[in-house]
Every structure is written in structure tokens, then in C-alpha cells.
Amino acid sequence: MFGLRAEGPMEQFQILPIVDLHLGSIDISLTNSALWMIIGTGAICLFFLVATRRAALIPSRAQSMAEVIYEFVSDLVRDTIGAEGRKFFPYVFTLFIFILAMNLFGLLPSLPWIAHELHTFTPTSHLIVTLALAMVTITIVIVYGFYKNGLGFLRLFWPSGLPLWLMPLLCLIEVISFLSRPLSLAVRLFANMFAGHVILKLFAGFVVSLIGAGGAVMAFSIAPFLGAIAVTALEFLVAALQAYVFAVLTCIYLSDAAHAADH
């Protein structure tokens, strides 16, 4: 009746080129994923520039928000790693605010009349992005662990106070657990953002399809519409929660590297 058509739930995850660029045989095109990471990074820089440009004893709203985020991450790093964790604060803060921004920007509605490649995009809904962030974290853990403890870092895989006959099995378990850390970090963030967006798209698709059917069927569109509102509210919570979880686990892993000799 109305000629409405709902896109499939997977189309929102397509990585599309915006500017075709090639370096020899290597494709370095600017994609929608890269565009929204650039937009998110620019928005973060702009926010903190505005918030700190005129710092005052009685802070503005922007300054108050910036100070709350700063103190929140600072307390997280100090409580998890200890005083030694101050050196990791810039990394954890950047990681937290970047993931939070990417998650939240992906929830912005797209304008229907603009090109599909310019629609809002959630980079953290792609495993390659979350895995890259996780690999940076685990690389820092390994490098700092050996820098701080030398070969004592390997004590992380050799728990003390246990029977000798049990050590080989526990050592193997600890190694497997350590190697799975980047994968678990990446999959947790990716799966939550991916699943949430699929569910939201399905509800929105039901609304469009039922309205497009016309007649009395349109009345049934109220239920998926309310469901879409509820899922959207939940997604905002999940967006913040997943950024927090990623930062917390990063701090825990960095704490292991800083205190490996104490194991």
C-alpha cells in the first residue's frame, strides 16, 4: 500500500568503500567503517577541547562531564592496578572513550535519503576492529610484563603453593587461558554490539513491513515499535557497559603484568 520495504538485518554491517584508494595491489580505500572511526575520534577531540578550553573552579556542563569521565577511569585504573597503574591511564582512558564513542555513534539514526555507504555505522560490530583493540592490549601486557619482571613474568603461568605433580596441567591451562584473552575480549564486545543491532533492525523491519501491508494489519505494528524503543534503550546501556567491561579486563590483564612476580 505504502511501497515501504525493510532492509535485511545484515545489510547494516556491510563495509562499503567511499573513496577508492590503492597502494599498488593493496586496497587502502576509505570505507564507511573508517569514516565513522574518524568521525568518532574527531568528536572525542572536539568534546575535550571544548570542555577544557576554559577550565574554571565552577565547571560548565561540558567540563563536569569531562571531569566525571576522567575521574571514573582514573579510579578504575588505580583500584585495579594500584599506584603503578598511573602509567597506563592514558591508554585505558583512550580505549574506554573510543569504544564508548563507537558504540554510541552506531545508535544514531541514519537519514534515509543519503547514500547507503554514508549511513551510521558501528565499527565495534566487526570482529576485526575489536580484535585489533584486544591485540594492542595483550601486546602491551606481554611487552611490559617482560620489561618489568624479566623471565619472572613466566611465573604468571606457574602458580605457587601447588603440588608439583599438578603443575604441568595447571601450567597448560594457564597458557591456554592467557592466549584466549584477546579472543574473549574481542568476541565479547563484537557479539554484544552485533546481536543488539540485529535485534533492533528486526524490530524496525517488522514495523515497516506491517505498516507497508496497510489496512487493519497496521495496528499490529505498535508491538514491534514499542519493542524497538525498549531495545534501543537497552542498547545505550549495553554500549556503555561493554566499554566499561573492556576497560576493566584491560586493567586486570595489565595488573597481572605489573605484579607477575607476586604470583
Rosetta blueprint (number, residue, H / E / L):
1 M L
2 F L
3 G L
4 L L
5 R L
6 A L
7 E L
8 G L
9 P L
10 M L
11 E H
12 Q H
13 F H
14 Q L
15 I L
16 L L
17 P E
18 I E
19 V E
20 D L
21 L L
22 H E
23 L E
24 G L
25 S L
26 I E
27 D E
28 I L
29 S L
30 L E
31 T E
32 N H
33 S H
34 A H
35 L H
36 W H
37 M H
38 I H
39 I H
40 G H
41 T H
42 G H
43 A H
44 I H
45 C H
46 L H
47 F H
48 F H
49 L H
50 V H
51 A H
52 T H
53 R H
54 R L
55 A L
56 A L
57 L L
58 I L
59 P L
60 S L
61 R H
62 A H
63 Q H
64 S H
65 M H
66 A H
67 E H
68 V H
69 I H
70 Y H
71 E H
72 F H
73 V H
74 S H
75 D H
76 L H
77 V H
78 R H
79 D H
80 T H
81 I H
82 G L
83 A H
84 E H
85 G H
86 R H
87 K H
88 F H
89 F H
90 P H
91 Y H
92 V H
93 F H
94 T H
95 L H
96 F H
97 I H
98 F H
99 I H
100 L H
101 A H
102 M H
103 N H
104 L H
105 F H
106 G L
107 L L
108 L L
109 P L
110 S L
111 L L
112 P L
113 W L
114 I L
115 A L
116 H H
117 E H
118 L H
119 H L
120 T L
121 F L
122 T L
123 P H
124 T H
125 S H
126 H L
127 L H
128 I H
129 V H
130 T H
131 L H
132 A H
133 L H
134 A H
135 M H
136 V H
137 T H
138 I H
139 T H
140 I H
141 V H
142 I H
143 V H
144 Y H
145 G H
146 F H
147 Y H
148 K H
149 N H
150 G H
151 L H
152 G H
153 F H
154 L H
155 R H
156 L H
157 F H
158 W L
159 P L
160 S L
161 G L
162 L L
163 P L
164 L H
165 W H
166 L H
167 M H
168 P H
169 L H
170 L H
171 C H
172 L H
173 I H
174 E H
175 V H
176 I H
177 S H
178 F H
179 L H
180 S L
181 R H
182 P H
183 L H
184 S H
185 L H
186 A H
187 V H
188 R H
189 L H
190 F H
191 A H
192 N H
193 M H
194 F H
195 A H
196 G H
197 H H
198 V H
199 I H
200 L H
201 K H
202 L H
203 F H
204 A H
205 G H
206 F H
207 V H
208 V H
209 S H
210 L H
211 I H
212 G H
213 A H
214 G L
215 G H
216 A H
217 V H
218 M H
219 A H
220 F H
221 S H
222 I H
223 A H
224 P H
225 F H
226 L H
227 G H
228 A H
229 I H
230 A H
231 V H
232 T H
233 A H
234 L H
235 E H
236 F H
237 L H
238 V H
239 A H
240 A H
241 L H
242 Q H
243 A H
244 Y H
245 V H
246 F H
247 A H
248 V H
249 L H
250 T H
251 C H
252 I H
253 Y H
254 L H
255 S H
256 D H
257 A H
258 A H
259 H L
260 A H
261 A H
262 D H
263 H L
